[in-house]
Amino acid sequence: MRFFKDLSPAALAAGFVAVLVGFTSSVALVFQAAQAFQATPEQLTSWIWALGLGMGLCSLLPSLILRMPVMVAWSTPGAAVLATAGLAGGFSMAEAVGAFIVSAVLIVLAGATGWFERIMNRIPVEIASALLAGVLAKFGMQAFAAAESDLSLVLVMLLAYLLSRRLAARYAVILTLFAGTAWAALHGQMQWSAVHGGLAVPVYTAPRFSLQALISLALPLFVVTMASQNLPGVAVIRATGYPIPVSRVISMTGGATLLLAPFGGYALNLSAITAAICMGPEAHEDKNKRYTAAAVCGLLYILIGVFGAVVTGLLTAFPKELVACIAGLALLGSICGGMATAFKEEKHREAALVTFLVTLSGVVIAGVGSAFWGVVAGSLALLIQGFRARGA
C-alpha cells in the first residue's frame, strides 16, 4: 500500500504532536461546554467519542483519497461560545443538540454554495500568509513563555531541538518530544494517575429546537466556526500551496457534524494549528508525502474516540509546559514561511503587517476572534492603499 511506503518517522511524529497539541490545548473547553448543558459523565464521554470519530474520519479518509494533508478539528472558539452561552441561558442538552444541527446545516450550505471559498480566493496570498503567521506566532511565543514555570524543561527541549536540527533535521520534532518526555518522566512530572481504562460508549440525545437556542447558540456557533476556525484553516491551505477542494471539505465537516450532533459532535471544521504541523516541512521533506502525517493524526483521533477515557488520560498526562513548548518548536518552520511570504512583496507589506498584528493581538469583538478581524483590517488597509494609489 502506498501509504506505508510514503510513511516516515517524521510524519508519525508530526501526526502525534498534532494530536497532542490539538487535544490537550482545548479539551478543557470542550468539557466546560458539555457541563454547561448539565452533561452526565456518560454524555461527556459520548462527546469525546463523537468528536474523536468525526475528526479522525474527516482527516483520514480525504487525506488518503486526495494524497494531500486534510486536517479537521473541533471548534475551540465554538466550545468557548457554548460554555458561556449555555450557562447564561440555562439550555438543556436537547436544546443544545438542536442548535448543533442548525449550525451544521448552515456549514453544509456554506460549502455547497461555494460562497466561503470564493471570498477566500479574493484574499491576496500575502494577507493569508500574514494571518497564518499571526495565528501560529502565539503558539511560538507560548513555547518560550513556558520557561517562566519550568525553565529546565524548556531549556532541555530547546537544546534538543537546535542540536537535532543541526544533526538530524528530519527528526528534530520527534527527538525534541522524546527529550522533553524523558526529562519530565525523570522528574516525576508525568501525571500517570490521569490514565483510566474503559471504552467510550455513544449516548444519543434527541434534539429539541427553540428560537432562543437558535439565536443564542446556533448562530454564534456557526459564525465563530467559520470566522475563527475555517478562515485560518483555509489560510494554511493557501499558504502551503495544496489544491484542496475547500468547499467540498467544508461541506463534509458540516455533514459529519449533522450526523454526530446527537452524540455530542457540536462542530467540526478545518484545522489551522494542527494543519500547519502536518503540512510543514518537519512532517516530511517531500511535500507530496505529508498527507501521511494527516492520516496518522486521523487514526489517532479515531483511537481517542473509541478508547475515550484511556487516550484522554494518556494525553493529559503530559505537563502543560511540555505541550506548549513542543507546539511552538514544531511550528517554527511554518511561522518563518508565513512571514517570509507575507512580507515578500512591498506593495502588500503594510497590509500584511496590519493583518499579522491584529491576528497576533488575540482581540475578540462581538464574540468573533482575531483571525477574522485580522483579515478585515488587512483588507481595509489594502482597499485604502488602492484608493491612495489611484488618487496619486
Rosetta blueprint (number, residue, H / E / L):
1 M L
2 R H
3 F H
4 F H
5 K H
6 D H
7 L L
8 S L
9 P H
10 A H
11 A H
12 L H
13 A H
14 A H
15 G H
16 F H
17 V H
18 A H
19 V H
20 L H
21 V H
22 G H
23 F H
24 T H
25 S L
26 S L
27 V H
28 A H
29 L H
30 V H
31 F H
32 Q H
33 A H
34 A H
35 Q H
36 A H
37 F L
38 Q L
39 A L
40 T L
41 P H
42 E H
43 Q H
44 L H
45 T H
46 S H
47 W H
48 I H
49 W H
50 A H
51 L H
52 G H
53 L H
54 G H
55 M H
56 G H
57 L H
58 C H
59 S H
60 L H
61 L H
62 P H
63 S H
64 L H
65 I H
66 L H
67 R L
68 M L
69 P L
70 V L
71 M L
72 V E
73 A E
74 W E
75 S L
76 T H
77 P H
78 G H
79 A H
80 A H
81 V H
82 L H
83 A H
84 T H
85 A H
86 G H
87 L H
88 A H
89 G H
90 G L
91 F L
92 S L
93 M H
94 A H
95 E H
96 A H
97 V H
98 G H
99 A H
100 F H
101 I H
102 V H
103 S H
104 A H
105 V H
106 L H
107 I H
108 V H
109 L H
110 A H
111 G H
112 A H
113 T H
114 G L
115 W H
116 F H
117 E H
118 R H
119 I H
120 M H
121 N H
122 R L
123 I L
124 P L
125 V H
126 E H
127 I H
128 A H
129 S H
130 A H
131 L H
132 L H
133 A H
134 G H
135 V H
136 L H
137 A H
138 K H
139 F H
140 G H
141 M H
142 Q H
143 A H
144 F H
145 A H
146 A H
147 A H
148 E H
149 S L
150 D L
151 L H
152 S H
153 L H
154 V H
155 L H
156 V H
157 M H
158 L H
159 L H
160 A H
161 Y H
162 L H
163 L H
164 S H
165 R H
166 R H
167 L H
168 A L
169 A H
170 R H
171 Y H
172 A H
173 V H
174 I H
175 L H
176 T H
177 L H
178 F H
179 A H
180 G H
181 T H
182 A H
183 W H
184 A H
185 A H
186 L H
187 H L
188 G L
189 Q L
190 M L
191 Q L
192 W H
193 S H
194 A H
195 V L
196 H L
197 G L
198 G L
199 L L
200 A L
201 V L
202 P L
203 V L
204 Y L
205 T L
206 A L
207 P L
208 R L
209 F L
210 S L
211 L H
212 Q H
213 A H
214 L H
215 I H
216 S H
217 L H
218 A H
219 L H
220 P H
221 L H
222 F H
223 V H
224 V H
225 T H
226 M H
227 A H
228 S H
229 Q H
230 N H
231 L H
232 P H
233 G H
234 V H
235 A H
236 V H
237 I H
238 R H
239 A H
240 T H
241 G L
242 Y L
243 P L
244 I L
245 P L
246 V H
247 S H
248 R H
249 V H
250 I H
251 S H
252 M H
253 T H
254 G H
255 G H
256 A H
257 T H
258 L H
259 L H
260 L H
261 A H
262 P H
263 F H
264 G L
265 G L
266 Y L
267 A L
268 L E
269 N E
270 L E
271 S L
272 A L
273 I H
274 T H
275 A H
276 A H
277 I H
278 C H
279 M H
280 G L
281 P L
282 E L
283 A L
284 H L
285 E L
286 D L
287 K H
288 N H
289 K H
290 R L
291 Y H
292 T H
293 A H
294 A H
295 A H
296 V H
297 C H
298 G H
299 L H
300 L H
301 Y H
302 I H
303 L H
304 I H
305 G H
306 V H
307 F L
308 G H
309 A H
310 V H
311 V H
312 T H
313 G H
314 L H
315 L H
316 T H
317 A L
318 F L
319 P L
320 K H
321 E H
322 L H
323 V H
324 A H
325 C H
326 I H
327 A H
328 G H
329 L H
330 A H
331 L L
332 L H
333 G H
334 S H
335 I H
336 C H
337 G H
338 G H
339 M H
340 A H
341 T H
342 A H
343 F L
344 K L
345 E L
346 E H
347 K H
348 H H
349 R H
350 E H
351 A H
352 A H
353 L H
354 V H
355 T H
356 F H
357 L H
358 V H
359 T H
360 L H
361 S H
362 G L
363 V L
364 V L
365 I E
366 A L
367 G L
368 V E
369 G L
370 S H
371 A H
372 F H
373 W H
374 G H
375 V H
376 V H
377 A H
378 G H
379 S H
380 L H
381 A H
382 L H
383 L H
384 I H
385 Q H
386 G H
387 F H
388 R H
389 A H
390 R H
391 G H
392 A L
